């Protein structure tokens, strides 16, 4: 079974500074700002980058869950995902565990929901990246 998935070789975004401590991503009409909290020297104009990482995981996962459900003519309403991340005790600081708790108000085929969850997890680029690691390269251009 194939999900409606567009395979790309590269995904790119562009961030630009919008204040002394904040960066902005402009995506069509939507502007997303990441900033440090005031108590950590930021201006509090956006959420922490780490929270955006968790948002990306939850958004990618739910997108794949919806696609798996739709391809099977299963309707889901009121989907919620509570995401919690544990910070490491050691340095450098990182998330040592991320947990997704998935709930819904209605599913037209509740017996399939657990299978849909597994399909979504296996298809999600963000989940696969976190689970399997990646190579990060930082360049000055």
N, C-alpha and C positions, 0 to 999 in steps of 0.2 A: 504494500500500500504506500503510495507516495503522497506526502503532504504538499500543499501548494507552497513550495519553498524556492526562493530565488537564490541560487548559489552565486556569490560574488567572491572574487579573489581579494578585494580590498574594500574595507569600509573606512571612510574618512570623515572627520569632523574638523572644524576650525574654531578654536577658542581665542578670544581677544580680551585684553584687560579692559575693565569698565570702571574700576575704582582702585584705590590703593591696595586692596586685598582681594578683589573679586575678578572672576573671569566670566565671560558671556559666550554662550553658544547660540547662534541664530540659525534656526532651521525653518525656512519659509517664513511664516508669520509669527512663529513661536520663538520666544527668547527664554533661554534657561540660564540662570546665574548660579554659580557656585562661589561660596564665600566662607570665611572662617567666622565663628561666633564672636561676638563683641568681647566676651571674657578671654578670648585667645588672640586678641589683637586685630580681629576683623571688624567689618561693619555690619555683619548680620544680614546682608542683602540677599542671601541665597542659602541653600543648604550645603552641608559638607560634601566634598567629593566622594567620601566613603558611603554616604547615604545615597548618592546617585549611583554608585556601583551596585548597591542593594536594590535600588529602583530598577536598574537595568536587568538584574537577574530576575526579579519578579515580573517585570514587563515582558521580557523574552519568554519566560516560562509560561505566563498566561496566554501570550499570543499563540504559542504552540499548542497549548491545551485547547484553546478555542478552535484552532485549525483542525486538530484531531477530532474534536466533537462535531464540527460542521461537516467534515468529510464523511461522517457516519450518521448524519442527520439527527444528531443529539443536541438538544437545546439546553443551555445552561444559563441561569439567571442568578444575579446577586452573588457572583463570585467574589470572594475576598481572599487575600493572601497576607498573613502577618509574617513579617520577616524579622528575625532576630539574628544578630551577629555578635559573637564573643570576641573580645579583643585579647590578643596574646599578652601574657605576662612579661615576655622577654622583648628584647629590642633586635631589629627594628619592629616597631608596632605594626601589627597587621591583624586581619580577621583570622582567627584560628578555626572558627566554625561558623557556618551560616545555616540557619534552619528556616524552612518554609512551612507554614501551617496553612493549609488550604481548606476553605469551606465554601458552601454555596447555599442559596435559598431554595433553588429548584434545579433538578437535573431530570430530563425526560427519560433517561435510562440509568438509574442509580447503580445497577449491577455492573455497568461499564466504567464508572467514574475512576476507580482505582487503576484500570488499564489505561485510561486517558492520562492519568497523572504520570504513569511510567513512560508513555509515549512522549509526553511533553518534556519530561526530564531528559530523555535520550536525544530529543531533537533540538533542544535549546543551546544555541551557540554560547551564551553567557554561562550557563551551568557547565557545559563541557569545558570551557576555558578555565573556570575556577577549579573544577574537579581534576583536570589533567595538566594544569599549568600552562605557561606560555613563556616565550622569550621576550623580554622587554628591552628595547634599545632606546636610549635618550641621546639625541644629537643636537648640537648647536648648528643652526643654519644661518 
